[in-house]
Amino acid sequence: MIKKPRIKATTIRSTMSVIIVLTIGLSVLGFYFAQDMLKTFELEVDVVISKANINKNTPSQSNISLEDINKYQAPYKKALTLTTPAQDYQTIITKDLNQYASISGISITDFSFSKSAIMTNASLQNSGTSTNQVTIKLNNPVNFTGLMQFFKSIESSAPKLQPTGINITSIQNSNNTVTVEPLTIEFYTR
């Protein structure tokens, strides 16, 4: 009968040490390549910007910068639809929510706008975007199916609306109706 050699603690320790050293080495190598790739991308962006700024009057250079601008136009327009203009956001949000409610067979009795109590991250603040909230009261009782359709409309809307909390109570001896506490919806303004 042949005995298999048993694994010793020193062998495991050595193997784990090698694995840790390899992991650290690969992490450093990955960081180096990522940094190099970012530097290359930075240089490419600088070249495009300098070409656009230096040779504004040259038609071929203008075409290059226009191509670059057109390349990012669609994402820019999409980003604009996710936020609401700050000067008339109450009118826009009220109109949109009333429209979603009427389509769903629900009526809204009250709107209350406020700044969000949740701190926004620095990138939102730097971009000129702020978080706001509207608290709405629905005319209770509400048909549950209509309420779900209302939430679906809110979630898929542009500008982006996000319910932040809901409290629903089922009505006994009632067919498919619920009572909804005031509902808070978060949105972004620019």
C-alpha positions as CSV (number, residue, x, y, z in Angstrom):
1,M,0.0,0.0,0.0
2,I,1.4,3.4,-1.1
3,K,1.0,6.3,1.3
4,K,0.3,9.7,-0.1
5,P,2.6,12.4,1.3
6,R,0.7,14.7,3.6
7,I,0.7,18.4,3.1
8,K,2.8,20.1,5.8
9,A,2.1,23.5,7.4
10,T,5.4,24.9,6.1
11,T,4.4,23.9,2.5
12,I,1.1,25.7,2.9
13,R,2.7,28.8,4.4
14,S,5.2,28.9,1.6
15,T,2.5,28.5,-1.0
16,M,0.4,31.2,0.5
17,S,3.4,33.5,0.7
18,V,4.0,33.0,-3.0
19,I,0.3,33.6,-3.8
20,I,0.3,36.9,-1.8
21,V,3.5,38.1,-3.4
22,L,2.1,37.3,-6.9
23,T,-1.2,39.1,-6.1
24,I,0.6,42.2,-4.9
25,G,2.9,42.1,-7.9
26,L,0.0,41.8,-10.3
27,S,-1.9,44.6,-8.6
28,V,1.1,46.9,-8.9
29,L,1.5,45.9,-12.6
30,G,-2.2,46.5,-13.2
31,F,-2.1,49.9,-11.6
32,Y,0.9,50.8,-13.7
33,F,-0.8,49.9,-16.9
34,A,-4.0,51.6,-16.0
35,Q,-2.1,54.8,-15.1
36,D,-0.2,54.6,-18.4
37,M,-3.5,54.1,-20.3
38,L,-5.0,57.2,-18.6
39,K,-2.0,59.3,-19.4
40,T,-2.3,58.3,-23.1
41,F,-6.0,59.2,-23.1
42,E,-5.2,62.5,-21.4
43,L,-2.6,63.3,-24.2
44,E,-5.2,62.4,-26.9
45,V,-7.8,64.7,-25.3
46,D,-5.2,67.5,-25.0
47,V,-4.3,67.2,-28.7
48,V,-8.0,67.4,-29.8
49,I,-8.6,70.4,-27.6
50,S,-5.4,72.2,-28.8
51,K,-6.4,71.5,-32.4
52,A,-9.8,73.0,-31.8
53,N,-8.5,76.0,-30.0
54,I,-5.4,76.8,-32.2
55,N,-6.8,76.3,-35.7
56,K,-10.4,77.6,-35.4
57,N,-10.3,79.1,-38.8
58,T,-9.0,76.1,-40.7
59,P,-11.9,74.2,-42.3
60,S,-10.3,70.7,-41.8
61,Q,-9.6,71.4,-38.2
62,S,-13.2,72.7,-37.7
63,N,-14.5,69.5,-39.2
64,I,-12.5,67.4,-36.7
65,S,-13.8,69.3,-33.7
66,L,-17.4,69.2,-35.1
67,E,-17.1,65.5,-35.5
68,D,-15.9,65.2,-31.9
69,I,-18.8,67.4,-30.7
70,N,-21.3,65.5,-32.7
71,K,-20.0,62.2,-31.3
72,Y,-21.0,63.3,-27.8
73,Q,-24.1,65.2,-28.7
74,A,-26.6,62.3,-28.1
75,P,-25.3,61.4,-24.6
76,Y,-25.3,65.1,-23.7
77,K,-29.0,65.5,-24.8
78,K,-29.9,62.3,-22.9
79,A,-28.2,63.7,-19.8
80,L,-30.2,66.9,-20.1
81,T,-33.5,65.0,-20.2
82,L,-32.8,63.4,-16.8
83,T,-32.8,66.7,-15.0
84,T,-35.3,69.6,-14.8
85,P,-34.5,73.3,-15.3
86,A,-34.2,74.9,-11.9
87,Q,-36.2,78.0,-12.8
88,D,-39.5,76.2,-13.5
89,Y,-39.1,72.8,-12.0
90,Q,-42.3,73.0,-9.9
91,T,-44.5,73.6,-12.9
92,I,-42.9,70.8,-14.9
93,I,-43.0,68.2,-12.1
94,T,-46.6,69.1,-11.1
95,K,-47.7,68.8,-14.8
96,D,-45.9,65.5,-15.3
97,L,-47.1,63.9,-12.0
98,N,-50.7,65.0,-12.7
99,Q,-50.5,63.5,-16.2
100,Y,-49.2,60.2,-14.9
101,A,-51.9,60.2,-12.2
102,S,-54.7,60.8,-14.7
103,I,-53.5,58.1,-17.0
104,S,-53.4,55.7,-14.0
105,G,-56.9,56.7,-12.7
106,I,-55.5,58.4,-9.6
107,S,-55.9,62.0,-8.4
108,I,-53.3,64.0,-6.5
109,T,-54.7,66.4,-3.9
110,D,-51.6,68.2,-2.7
111,F,-47.9,69.0,-3.8
112,S,-45.2,70.1,-1.4
113,F,-41.8,70.9,-2.8
114,S,-38.5,71.0,-0.8
115,K,-34.8,70.6,-1.1
116,S,-33.6,67.0,-0.4
117,A,-32.4,66.3,3.1
118,I,-30.0,63.7,1.6
119,M,-26.6,65.1,0.9
120,T,-25.7,64.9,-2.7
121,N,-22.2,63.9,-3.7
122,A,-19.5,66.3,-4.8
123,S,-19.8,65.5,-8.5
124,L,-23.5,66.4,-8.6
125,Q,-22.7,69.7,-6.8
126,N,-19.8,70.5,-9.2
127,S,-22.0,69.8,-12.2
128,G,-24.6,72.4,-11.1
129,T,-27.1,69.6,-10.3
130,S,-29.1,69.6,-7.1
131,T,-31.5,67.1,-5.5
132,N,-35.0,68.2,-4.7
133,Q,-38.1,66.4,-3.4
134,V,-41.9,66.7,-3.8
135,T,-44.3,65.2,-1.4
136,I,-47.7,64.4,-2.9
137,K,-50.9,63.3,-1.3
138,L,-53.2,61.0,-3.2
139,N,-57.0,61.0,-3.0
140,N,-57.5,57.8,-1.0
141,P,-58.6,55.0,-1.4
142,V,-56.6,54.2,-4.5
143,N,-56.9,51.3,-6.9
144,F,-53.8,49.1,-6.4
145,T,-53.4,48.3,-10.1
146,G,-53.6,52.0,-10.9
147,L,-51.1,52.8,-8.2
148,M,-48.6,50.3,-9.7
149,Q,-49.2,51.9,-13.2
150,F,-48.5,55.3,-11.6
151,F,-45.2,54.1,-10.1
152,K,-44.2,52.6,-13.5
153,S,-44.9,55.9,-15.2
154,I,-42.8,57.7,-12.5
155,E,-39.9,55.3,-12.7
156,S,-39.7,55.5,-16.6
157,S,-40.1,59.2,-16.9
158,A,-37.8,61.8,-18.2
159,P,-36.9,63.9,-16.3
160,K,-35.9,61.2,-13.8
161,L,-38.3,60.9,-10.8
162,Q,-37.5,58.5,-8.0
163,P,-39.9,57.6,-5.2
164,T,-38.0,57.5,-1.9
165,G,-40.5,56.0,0.4
166,I,-44.1,54.7,0.4
167,N,-46.5,53.4,3.1
168,I,-49.5,51.4,1.8
169,T,-52.3,50.1,3.9
170,S,-54.8,47.5,2.5
171,I,-58.5,48.3,3.1
172,Q,-60.4,45.3,4.5
173,N,-63.5,44.1,2.7
174,S,-62.4,46.2,-0.3
175,N,-61.6,44.8,-3.7
176,N,-58.1,45.9,-4.9
177,T,-58.0,49.2,-3.1
178,V,-55.4,50.6,-0.7
179,T,-54.7,53.7,1.3
180,V,-51.4,55.5,0.5
181,E,-49.7,57.8,3.0
182,P,-48.0,61.0,1.5
183,L,-45.5,59.9,-1.0
184,T,-42.0,61.5,-1.4
185,I,-40.5,61.7,-4.9
186,E,-36.9,62.8,-5.5
187,F,-35.7,64.6,-8.7
188,Y,-32.8,66.5,-10.0
189,T,-32.6,70.1,-11.2
190,R,-29.9,71.9,-13.1
